[in-house]
Amino acid sequence: MAINIVMQHVKDVISNSSDPNSQLRLYVAFTLVDITKTNTTHPRADADIFSRNQQHNWETVVQIIGLRAQPILLEAASMTVIGVEDFGSAYSGQHKVWSFKFGIEHEGVYSLPNREFGILEQDFTGVPIITGLSETASFEDPIFYSEGSNKNIYFKSLQIE
């Protein structure tokens, strides 16, 4: 329901804009890293450390996306168990996958020639993550990989209906 309200607002903003370059681009990110948004910012007990670490990973993702554009977060990360064929070959079978939708207003800000998300992928590569949370995949190193056999994050474009 809430996403429908946000999407309607997005459509209204786009249709009322006089700037042809201000069209919103929508994307979805998928990752094997636990990026659960918990809103835990001040852990008060040992049990809170786990949820704080999940929140740290979420904040890291938002900060990386925001390096080149001001993201309009449309949806907090959700988790589902699915096949991992779009991730690196180091992963097989079913794993927990977190995904979230976001939008930006600048066309091509994340792209390289022949790679729609080339710059965004470069920004993510090698950034540290916190592991040992709810993820089911094991990573060679506790970092984001955006390509190769260890790829643990990728992006797709969405169409505004």
N, C-alpha and C positions, 0 to 999 in steps of 0.2 A: 504494500500500500504506500509506504513512505517513498519508495523509489519511484512509483508512478507520479506522485506529487512533484518530486524533484525533476523528473523527466519532463513533465508538463511545464514547469518553470523554465527549464532549459529551452524547450521549444519556443516559449513566449519570448525569452530573451533574444534568441536567434532571429525570430520573425520581426521583432521590434528594433533590431539594431540597424543603424544607418551605415555602420562600418563594415564593408564587405570582408575585411580580414579578421573579424571578431567571431567567426563561426566556431562553435565548440566542436572539438574532436574528441570522440569517446574511445576509450581503450579498456581492455581487461587484462590484468596480470594474473599469472598462475605461478605458484611456487611450491616446492616441497618443504620449504622452511616454515616453521610455525611462526606465523605473523598475526596471531590472534590479538585483536584489539581489546584489551582488558580495562583500560583506563586506570590501571594501578600505577601511581606515580610516586607514592611514598610508602614502601612496604613497612608494616608495623610488626610483622612476625615472620618467622622463617617460611611459613606457608605462602606468604605474600611474595617472596623472592621469585617463585616460579612464575606467577602472573606478571610480575614486574619485568622479568626477562622476555616473556611473550610480547609485552608492550614495547620493550626496547627494540625488538626486531621490527614491529609495526612502525615505530617512529623512524627507524633507519630507512625503511622502504619509502615512506612519505618524504623524508629529507632528500633522498637521492632523486626521486621524481621531481622535486622542487628545485633542483639545482639549475634547471634550464627553463622552467615555466612554473607559473603558479598553478598547482593542481587544484581542481575542484573535485573533491572526493565525494563521490555519489553513493558509495556503499562501503561499509567496513568489510574487512576480510571475512569470508565464510569458508568452512572446511567441508570437504567431501572425500570419500574414498573412491578413487577411480584408477583406471589404467594410466600408465605413464609414458605412452609412446611418443609424446611430443617433448619429453625431457631427454637428457643424455642417455647413451647406451649403457651407462653404469647402473641404471635403474631398470627394473623389470617387474612385471606383475602389477598388483594393486598397492597403492600407497595413499596416505593422506595428502591432499592437495588443497592449498589455500588459494582463493581467488578474490579479487575485488575489482570494481569498476572505478575509473577516474576519467576526468575530462580536462582538457586544456584548450586555450583559445588561440593558439598560435600554430599554424600549419607548418609542418616540416621541421619543427624544433628538435625532434629526436631522430631525424633520419639522416642517413648517408646515402650516396648513390647506390641504388639497387638493394638497400637494406632499410626498410621502413623504421626500424627501431635501433639502428646501428649505434647511434650516439648514446641512447639510453642503456643499451647493452654494455657499452664500454664503461659507462658510469657505474654500473652495478658490479662489473667484474672485479673480484678481489676484495670487495667490501666485507669486513668481518660480520659474522652472525653469532648468535648464541644458540648452541645446540643442546641436546639432552632434554628437550621439552616434549611436546606431543607428536613430533614428527616421527614417521615410520621409516624414512629413508636415512641412510648413513652417508655422510659426506667425507670425501678424502681429506679436506681441510675445512674448518668452520668459516667458510666464505661463500659469497654468491658467485656462481658460475653462470654466465649467460650464453655460453657456447661450448661445444666439444662434448666429450663423453660424460663429463660431470655436470652438464647443464642442469641447474636446479631452479631456474626462473625463466619465463618467457612472456611475451606480450602479443596481443591480437587487437585489431581495430574492430570497433562496433559501429553499426549504422544507426543513426537517429531515425526512428520510424515516424 
